[in-house]
Structures are given as structure tokens and as C-alpha cells.
Amino acid sequence: MDFTLPEKGDQLRRKIRSFVDEVLIPLEKDPATFDEHENINGQLLGQLREKARAQGLWALQMPVERGGQGCSVVEMAACYEEMNRSLFGPVVFNSAAPDDGNMMVLEKVATPEQKERWLQPIVDGKVRSSFVMTEPAPGAGSDPSMMLTTAERQGDNWVVHGRKHFITGADDAAHFILIAKTSDDPRKGLTAFLFHRDDPNWEVVRRIPIMGPEEHGGHCELQFNGLVIPDENRLMNVGDGLKLTQIRLGTARLTHCMRWLGLAKRSLEIASAYVSERESFGVRLADREGVQWLMGEAAMDIQVGRLLTMHAAWKLDTGDFARKEVSMAKVAVADTLHRAVDTAIQLCGARGYSRDTPLEWIYRYARQARLVDGASEVHKMVLSRNLMSEGNDFWKWG
């Protein structure tokens, strides 16, 4: 396998690295940079987005003709990793969840008319978006077949009733992709729809408080009380909701891994700088064998995560769904991020636990990694099923 990045992708990666180092990381030290939800404030975000767009670093995942950079998944992997060495990176480059995954799936499955109305404004940065699927118990969580939110056809419209929760970005979103139950068929019972924030008969009930820093728009609970969606705003065929979800989540799960690797690397950068200067009992921390073991293991874990992520990205670029490869990367990188930042805090001591560095921010953020887009245990179940059905071919080459 050739791990050399294409020249275009490596040029973008280097430009993003410079932008992150010179523009974004210095802003993290200023409390005025942050909004009340511990993310970058809206006014500053708008200015930085214009600067990123002017440098040709906008929407890497989108085709050039749509205003993006036309990157392959492999190129995205290298660039997204560089972006998220800063807490703010992905959203500045219009590559943050859930917009990122929504743009990619709409580009793949939406009609030309739907792309013009629903996708292009997200690509242009004029609106934010949200993916509406997860429900409170006893509704759909990891198991979409438990979906309780219904869409009933009435003539040329669909009428939606139900409740959703932990819907990322909903409080700031204007464009929504909704997954609802349209029949009792276990495989073809879900359908995907598009709706707008201004449509009547639905509401954001509350923005759910969470442990860590929030994405823009939070994680919200939604109630649908007869939302009417014209059939022209249905995505794909009736019954293709699960298929759309699988199309979306494959690459979207992997982009999480790409970004998390950036945060893991940043954690070790902070720890490396500290142990290189700090002395204890006459010896630099970096010269102590125990510290070297911790640093070396964390660095190795990050490289293992990168190889899993790159392998999955390469398979996606070949047209493969890469389901088990994405699941392996998702489990491994979620664990790697948590271990890397935990190690960094331990090595930095009280300074790491304080807010003098972004380590405590990353630590609280990292805990969600083992839950979002499928809990680690669910992905391990998927891997087990693949192993049992494929046998030794689970590890086949090619």
C-alpha cells in the first residue's frame, strides 16, 4: 500500500496546519473567543470562515463545482486531522458534524432540485443543518427498528408525529433531515425527509445539558405534532430511510475518527512541551523512563488509529462500504482519544486539570466519542457478526 498523500491533498494539509497554528490556536487562550456553550462565538466564527474560504480551505468534502475542494476520503483524513488540532478547526472550515455528514449524503442521494434548495445553502455556509433520528426510550437508539416517530401519507403530503432527542445542532439549524417510520417492514419501514426550521407543527422542546462542550446548536429534544412535509421533500424512495442512514453514517463516522486524531495529537503536543521543560528532583520529566513509557504508548496508539482510519478511507474511495473497517476505526480511535488526553493531563499534573490548557475541554469532549454514531459495544457486535460469517476471510487482503 502507498501511504503517500496526493500532492493536492498534502498542499491542503500543510495550508490547514499553518492556519490552525497561526490563527486558531492563539484564539483558544482568550476567554472572549468562547460562547456560553464553550465553543467559538458566532461573530468571530463568521470572520474566520471568510478567511478560510479566501484561502481555498472551504468545504473540502464537496465537489469543486459546488464550491468545495473535491477531496478524496483519504485526503480528507489527513486534512481533518490537522483541522482538529484546534478546538475550533472543523467548524471554521465547514467540515464539522452534523453539517459534514449531511452535505455528503445529500450530494450522493438528493435530486438536483433538492440539492439546489437544501444542500447548496449548507455548502455556502448560509445555514446550518441537523440529522433527526435518535429517540427517547422506548424509541430508536442504537436499534433503528424501534423507531416510534411516524410519517403518515395523506395525498401528496406526509404528516409527522413523534419525539426525538439528542439531535445535534438542532437549536441553530435551518435545514433538517428526518428519519421516520412509514411502515412496519423491519428492513423497509423507515423513510427520510427534508424539512425547514420555519415549518409549523414541530418545536425544539429543550437544549439538553451535557457533560462536555457543545457543538453549535447543542443536543436537543424535538416534538412533532403534525408537521406536514410535501412528498417532493422525501429523500430517495419510500422505505429507503435505513439505507440513507447507512450511506450517511459510513463516511460520517470516519470523519469523527479523523477529527479525534487531531485532538489526540494536540493533547500529546501540550504534554510534550510541558515534560520537556518541567523538572522534578533534579531530572527533566521527559528524561524519566515512566514518562517515556506513557508518551510512547500514547504516540503508538495514535498511529494505530491513523492506520485504521486511512485503511477505511482508502476502501471508501474504492467504492466499498467499508462497514467493518469503519467500525474498527471508530472503536479504536474513540479509545485512543480518551487515553491520549488522560495521559496528557496526568503528565501535566494540576496544570492539565486546570483551564490553563485546553486539556480539560478535550477530556470532557472525549467521553462522548465512545457513544456518538453508535456505541463502541454496538460496533463490536457488528465486528463479531462479520467474524462469525466470514471466518478467516475477516482478515482477507484487498
Secondary structure, DSSP 8 states (H G I E B T S, - for coil): ------HHHHHHHHHHHHHIIIIIHHHTT-GGGB-TTSSB-HHHHHHHHHHHHHTT-S-TTS-GGGTS----HHHHHHHHHHHTTSTTHHHHTT--TTHHHHHHHHHHHS-HHHIIIIIHHHHTTS--EEEE---STTS-SS-GGG---EEEEETTEEEEEEEEEEEETTTT-SEEEEEEE-SS-TTT-EEEEEEETT-SSEEEEEE---SS---TT-EEEEEEEEEEEEGGGEESSTT-HHHHHHHHHHHHHHHHHHHHHHHHHHHHHHHHHHHHH-EETTEEGGGSHHHHHHHHHHHHHHHHHHHHHHHHHHHHHTT---HHHHHHHHHHHHHHHHHHHHHHHHHHTHHHHSSSSTHHHHHHHHGGGGTTTS-HHHHHHHHHHHHHHHGGGGG---
